[in-house]
Amino acid sequence: MTEKHPGPRVVEGKLTDAERLKKESNFLRGTIADDLQDGLTGGFTGDNFLLIRFHGMYQQDDRDIRAERAEQKLEPRHAMMLRCRLPGGIITPKQWLGIDKFAADNTIYGSIRLTNRQTFQFHGILKGNVKPAHQMLHEVGLDSLATANDVNRNVLCSSNPVESELHQEAYEWAKKLSEHLLPQTRAYAEIWLDKEIVATTDKEPILGETYLPRKFKTTVVVPPHNDVDLHANDLNFVAIAENGKLVGFNLLVGGGLSIDHGNKATYARAASEFGYLPLDKTLAVAEAVVTTQRDWGNRTDRKNAKTKYTLERVGVETFKAEVERRAGLTFEPIRPYEFTTRGDRIGWVKGIDNKWHLTLFIENGRLLDYPGRPLKTGIAEIAKVHQGDFRLTANQNLIVAGVSEAEKPAIEALAREHGLMESVTVQRENSMACVSFPTCPLAMAEAERFLPQFVTRVEEIMTRNGVGDEHIVLRVTGCPNGCGRALLAEIGLVGKAPGRYNLHLGGNRIGTRIPRMYRENITEDEILSTLDELTGRWAKEREADEGFGDFTIRAGIIKPVLDPARDFWE
């Protein structure tokens, strides 16, 4: 990449209030412990409203009933969303049964939500059940530390169940990276686990006393499967193998999808290649990237604070040279790698270790008992007999992994009995949405509740145009913050207002190209009319095996995003 004119390494100016909050928080403690005792409100107040995010929680309310409660002179029905830290998405059946019971007994909605960051969320935890939630996680060997706010969040790892030995090596590095980059403060243990307050000063050698300028996301990727969507993440280790053994990583830095409607200083950006590193430098390089972003990231404007903006401001080569200096290495040239897929392989797959792996499609990741389809109960019943582990995928699905030949019939019978193996179209398998309404406070338009019916209408259009057996990577996000990863889709809908979306086109099937906005602030019917026309053209004019996104670029329907800092909004 040609180096542009480097900008200042540190942005001078008035710091955001978030920086004050972190500095005054006493290493993330604030007055959370006192707030837990306040029974006059169902929420957390003052700085604690934001501080609890560092502990893996967001304060939310049910927006479907917000107006009704306001008319009754009641505060919103506050409840917490709690997100678990689960590097690589691997969880044991015993752990699963613990979270299943808690969701049933202690949440408003009774569901478990699988996220596209390979973990699960509880929605609807009332304030009195927050501390028991953390203690339950601790009892089964889990926690929610650093799954939100200005820290390195849950580390993703390709869910590949086939090449088991290589995947195991990659997964071990995902765990090491997660642990190495965690906050060192004892605030989490003191507040939630009633650990003794130690009379020593907390230190944060990697994150610093004011933590990172903004959220930070890390992946470990095993080609040729880009299921973790590496270009949505700040720090990416692409596994390089020789003879089936992991030997090192290619490093890619500075991906990110969140934008701000109409703010041309924000944009989606694919990660930049830095080079190859041997395994023994992995943690040093990770620390160097994080500390460079810690020191150089923009703390005067949170909308311009992520790693992608730091790289654009100081220059990729300048940032890379600083990482090399801090890590004590010189990157080798990028080693060859290729991505060919990113969707999950639904159904049974046999691994090279002769174990079977069953990937269950969970639409939008929502596990709940529906009439005639008791999905949540089904997973719990499988957990009672399964001898392997579960893997949560970055596509919001669940893998029953490590199933022996003898165990396979019983697992399949349970899955079918509970509606977990019903026939699913390839288009539905390749569609995804964030949570959005009613619980997300940032939601501008529906996403999770909108997607199932919308996919059905898209499928009808595709069938009518003769491409009903094909698929287009389709994603919906209820706001521009990027949780649904719509800006790595072939068709991406970004919520603008109730019932209205910006339509983005031109991504590709393997997730290596950012789509561009094609039409702004349009309704569902307008979107479908546009897709009817374009899929009709795709059916007639495409080249052999040409995906929809590639077709829209080649046919000149949309221009590719080549330099996002300058042409994303053109």
N, C-alpha and C positions, 0 to 999 in steps of 0.2 A: 504493500500500500504506500502510495506517495505521501510523504509527510507534508502536511499543510502548515501554515504559519502557526507555530506554537503560541498558546496563550499563557497567562500567568498560572503558575502551579498552585497558588493559593488565592482564592477569591476573597478580596477584602470587602468589608462592609458590615452592616448591622446584622448580627446573628439572628436566626429565626427563634421564636419562642420555644420551639422544641429543644433547642440547645440549652436554653436556661433551665428548662424542665429536667433534662438529663443531668446537668451539672448540680442542681439542687436536690436531686433525688436520693442522695446517700446510697449510691450504687444500686439504684432501682427499688429501694425500699419505700420511699415516700412515706405516706401515712396509711398505706394499704391495710396494715394490721388493725389500725384503729377504725378505719372505714368499715371493715367487716362487722364490727359491733354496732354500727349505726342502723337501727331498725326502722328509722323514719323514712328511708328511701330504699327502693329496690335496686338502685344503681350505685356506682362509685362516683365520687365528686372531685372537683378540682383537678389537680394534676394526676390524681389516681386513675381518672377515666382513661388517660393515655398510658400511664405507667403499667397498668395490668397487661398491656399488649406485649411487653417484654416477657411476661410470664405465660404467654400463649393464649391470651383471651381478648376478645372484643366485646364491648358492651353494645347490645343491640336492643331493639324492641320490635314488636309485631306491628308492622306498618299497616296491615289490613285493618287494625282496630285502633290506630293512633287517633284519628279524628273523633271516633266515638268516645274514647276515654277523655279527650280534651273537652268535649261537650259536657261530660259528667264531672268536670273539674278534677280529674284524676291524672297523675303523672303517667307517662307511657309505661306499658308493661315491660319493664327492663328485665332482660335476661342475658346471660353470657353465652357466647360461642367460644368453645375451648378446642384448641387444635393440638394434637399430640405430636411430639418429636419422634419420628420413625425413619431413621436413615435407610434409604433403599427400599422402604415400604414393607419390610419383612416383620411378621408378627406371629407368635406361636398360637396354637389353638387355645391354650390355657389363658393367655392374655386376652384373646378375642372374647372368650366367655365372660371375663371380667368386665370388659367394656360393653358387651351386649346387655348384661344385667343392669349396669348403671344407666344405660340409655333408657331402658324400659321403666326403671323405678324412679329416676331422678331428673328427667328432662321433660319439658312441656310437650315436645313433639314425638318423643319415643323412638326417634330414628337415629341411624348412624349414617353420616355423609362421608363417602370416600371422595377425596379431593384429587385434583390433577397434580398435586405435589406429593403424591404417594403416601398420604397419611389419612387420618380420619378426623372428623370434627363432630363434637356434640353441639347441637343447637338447642337453646332454650333451657339453660341451667339458671335457676333462680339463685339469688345471692346467698341464701342459706345453704345451698348445696355446692357452692364453688369450692370451699375447702375440702369437703369430702371427695370431690371429683379428683383433685390433685392427690389426695391420700390414696384413693383407689388406684390411680395410675402407678403411684410409687409401690404399692403392695404387689403389683404384677410386673414390676421392673421397668416401668415407662415413666415419662415425664412430658411436660409441655414447654419446657424452658427454651426460649429463643426461637419460637415458631412464628413470631410476629415482631414488627417494629424494626429498629435500626441495628440489626445484628445479622449474622449469617443464619439463614433459616434452614428448614429441613433439607438435608442433602439428598438429591435424587440419584438413583442408579438404575440403568437399564434392567428391566425385569426378565431378561432372557432366561427361560427355564431349560433351554436345550443344551447349550454349552456350559454344563453345570460347574466344571472346575474353573473356567475362565470367569464366569459370573461370580463365583464365590470369592475369587481374588479381588475383582472389582468392587464387590459389595463390602469386603473388609476395608478397602480404602475409603469407601463412602462413610463407614462408621468412624474410621480414624479421623477423617476430615471434620466430621460433625463434632466429635469430642474435642479436637484440637482448637476449633474456632469458637467454642462455647464461651459465654460470659463466665468469669471466675467468681463473681460476687456470690456470697452466701445468702443473699436476700430470698431466693426461691425456697431454700431449705428452711430458713427461719420462719417465713410467713406461712407456708403451706404445710410443712412437715414437722413443725414445732421443734426444729433442731435448736440446740443451745446457741445463744449469741456468743460468738467468740470475740474476746477483747483484742482483736488485731485489726489492722487497717486493710480493707479490701484493696486489691490491685487488679488492674485489667491490662496486662502487658501487651495483648494483641488489639483488643477493641478500644482501649483508652477510657478515661474516666467519663467522657461524653459519648462513647460508643461510636457507631458509624454515622455518616451524614444522612444515610437513607437505608432502606432495606437492601439486602444482599443475598443472592441466590447462587447455589453451587450444584454442579452435576458431575457424575461419573458416567460416561457413555461408552457402550460396547458396540462398535459398528458390526454389521451394517444397519442396526436398528436404532433409529433416532426417536424412540418412544418418549424420551424425556424432553424433547424439544429444546435442544441445547441453546439455540439462538434466543431463547427467552430469558437466559440466565447470565449473571455477571461473570462467573468463573466456571470453566468447563474443562474436565480432564477426559480426553478421548483415548480410550484404551488401545494400545498397540501390542499385538500378540505375535509371538514366534512359536511355531509348533504347539499351538494351543495354550501357551503360557504367557502371562502378562509380563512384559519387559519394560514398559514405560508408558508415558502419556504424551499426546499432543495437547498443548494448552491453547484454549480460545478464551478471550476475555471481552467483556463489554456488551453482551446482548441484553435486550430489555424491550418490553412491549408497551408499557404504560405511557399514555399521552394525556393531554388536557385539551378538551374540545376548543378549537379555534386558537390555541396558543402555539404559534409557529416556532417557539423556542423549545417545544417538546416534540418528540418523534420516536417511532419504533426503530430499533437498530439491531442488525445481526452482529454476532460476536466476531472479533478480529483474531486471526491466527497469530500467535506469538512464536511458537516453535515446539520442539520436542524436548522432553526431560526424562532422565532415568528415574526409576521408582524411588530411589533413596533421597531424591530431592523434592518429593511430592509435598510434604508438609511445609518445608521451607519456602517453596514457591507459593503455596496457598497463603501462608502468612505474609509473604512479601506483597502479594496482590492486595490483600485485605488492609495491611498497614499503609500501603501507598494510597489507596482509596480513602482510608481513614484520615490521612494527613492532607491530601490534595482535594478531596471532594468538596463540593460547594455547600457550605453551611449557612449561606445567606438566602437561599431560595430552594425550598424542598422540592419544587417541581423541576428543578434542574440539578439535583443532587446525586443522581445515580451514577454508577461507574461509566455508563455509556457516554454521559455528558463530560465526565472528566477526561476520557480518552479523546473526545472531539476537541476539547479546549486545549489540552497540553500537547496533543499529538500522540499517536499510537507508538511511534518509535521512542519518544521521550519517556512515556509510561513504561514501556517494555524495558528500556535501559535501566530505569530505577528498580524494577522488579529483579533484574539480573544482579544489580549491585547489592540489593538487600538480601537476596537468596544465595549469593556467592556462586553463581554459575553463568555460563553463556548458553543460551538456547541453541540446540542443534536445529537444522532445517526440519520443517514439518515432514513427518513420514506419511506415505500414502495411506489414505483411508477413504471409504465410500459409504454413503447411506443409500439404502434401497427401499426401506420401509419405515413406518413409524406407528402404524396401528397395531393393536393386539391381535394375536392369533386365537380367535374364539374357539372353544371346544378343547378336545384332547390333543396333546402333543407329547411325543415320547422323546425324552432326553437321551444324550449319549451315555448316561449312567443307567439306562434301562428303567428309569423311573418315569411315571406318567405325570403330566401336569394339566389340570383342567382350568381353562380360563373362562370365567363366567361373565357375561355381559350384564353390567348393572347400569341401566340408563340414568345418566346424570349422577351416578355414584350414590343414589339415594336408596339406602336399605331400610325398608319399612314393610310391615305386613299389610298387603293390599288384599281386597276381597278376591279369593280364589288364587292368590299369589303371595303366600306368606314368606317373602324373600328373607327378611331378617331372621325369622325362626329357622328357615332352611340353613342359613350359614351357621347358626348356633348348633343345629343338629349335626351338621358335618363336623364342626369343631369338637363335638363330644367323642367322635370316633377316629378322626384323622390323626395319623402318626407323623406327618410331615409338618410343613408350615404353610402360612398364607402369605401371598405377596400382593400388596396393593399397587396397581399400576398407575402410571402418569396419565392414562386415559380413563381413569375413574372406574376401572374394572377390578376384579379380584381373581387371583390365581390360587387354586388349591394345589400346592406344589409338593413334589416328592411322594407321589402315590404309588404304592407297590401294585404289581399285577393282581395280587390276591385282594387288595383293598379296593380296587377300581370299581367293581360292580356295585358295591354298597354305597360308595360315594356318588356314583352316577344315579342310583335309584333315589337317594335323598335329594339330589339336585333337581331331578325331574319331578318328584313328588311336590316340591315347593315352588315350582314355576321358574327355576333358575336356569333351565336349559331349553326354553322355548325358542322357536325359530326367529331369527332376527335378520333383517335385510342388511346387505353390505353397506348401504347408505347410512342406516341408523348406527351401525358399528362405528362409522367414521364421522359422527356428529357429536358435538360436546357443548355444554353450557356451564356457566358459573351459577352460583346459588341465586343471587339477585333478590327480588322480592319473595317473601315479605320481610325477611330478617336483615338483609344487608343495608346499612344506613346510607351507603353510597349509590345504591341502585337508582337508575334513571328510567329503565325499561325492564320488562320481564325478560328472563332468560331460561332458568330451569323449568318453570311452569309453561313457558312458551314453546320450548324446543320440540317435545314429542309430536304435537299436532302440526307444527311447521314442517318437520321432516316428512310427515305423511303427505302434505301438500306438495313438497318438493319431489317426492317419489312419484306422485301422480303426473307431474309435469315431465319428469325424466322418462317415465314409461310411455307417455304420449309422444315424446320425441324420439323414441326408439333406443334409449340408452338406460332402460330400467335395470339392467344387470350391472351397470357401472356404478362408480361412486365418486363423489366430490368431497374433499375434506371441508366440512361445514362446521363453523363454530359461532356461538352467540355469547356475548358478554354484555351485562346489563349497564355498564358504564365504561369509561375509557381507561380504567386502571389495569386492564389486561388479564384479570384472573382466568377468563375463559380461553385465553391465548388465541383470540380471533385474528390477531395480526400476524399469525403464522399459518393461516388457513387459505384454501383456494377461494372460499366464499366466507368472509368474516362480517358479522353483524355487530356493530358497536352501539349500545343503547344511547339515545340522545334525549328522549322524552317518552312518557307513557305511550306505547304503541308506535314509536318512531325510532328508526335506526339509521346509522350511516352504513352504507354497503361498500365493503372493500373487496377488490378482486385482484388476482394475479399472483397469489402465493403458489407454492407447488406441493406435490404430494409428500415429499420427504422433509418439508419444513426448513428449507434453507433460503427462502426468499420472502421478503416482507411484501404484503399486498398493498395496493394503493386505493385510496377512497375513490369510488366510481360515481356514487350518488349520495347526496347528503340529506339527512332528516326526512326519510320516506317511510311510508306505511308498509305493513305486511303485504297488502295487495299489490302495491307498487313494486315491492321487492320481487314478488312471485311473477309479476308480468315481465320484469326485466330478465329474470332467470329463465322464463319460458322462451323468450327470444334468443338468449345467449346459448342455452343448452340445445336449442334447435340448430343453431349455427354450428355448435361443437359437433353434433351428431353428423352433420353433412360435410363439414370442411376439415375435420381433424385428420392428422396424420396417424399412422399406425401406432397404437399404444400411447397416444398423446393425451396427457391428463388435461382436465378442464383449465386449470390455472396456466399451464404452459401454452395452451391454445389461445387464451385471452391475450397473452403477451405476443405470441407469434403473429396473430391476426390483427394486431394493432388496436385491439379493443381498449387496452390499458397499457400505459408505459411502465416498465419495471422501475422499482426504486433502486437506484444505483449508488446514490450518495445521500443517505437519509437526512443528515444535518442540513442539506441544502435543497433536496428535491422531494421529500416525503409529502409535503403539502401542495406540490404543483399540480 
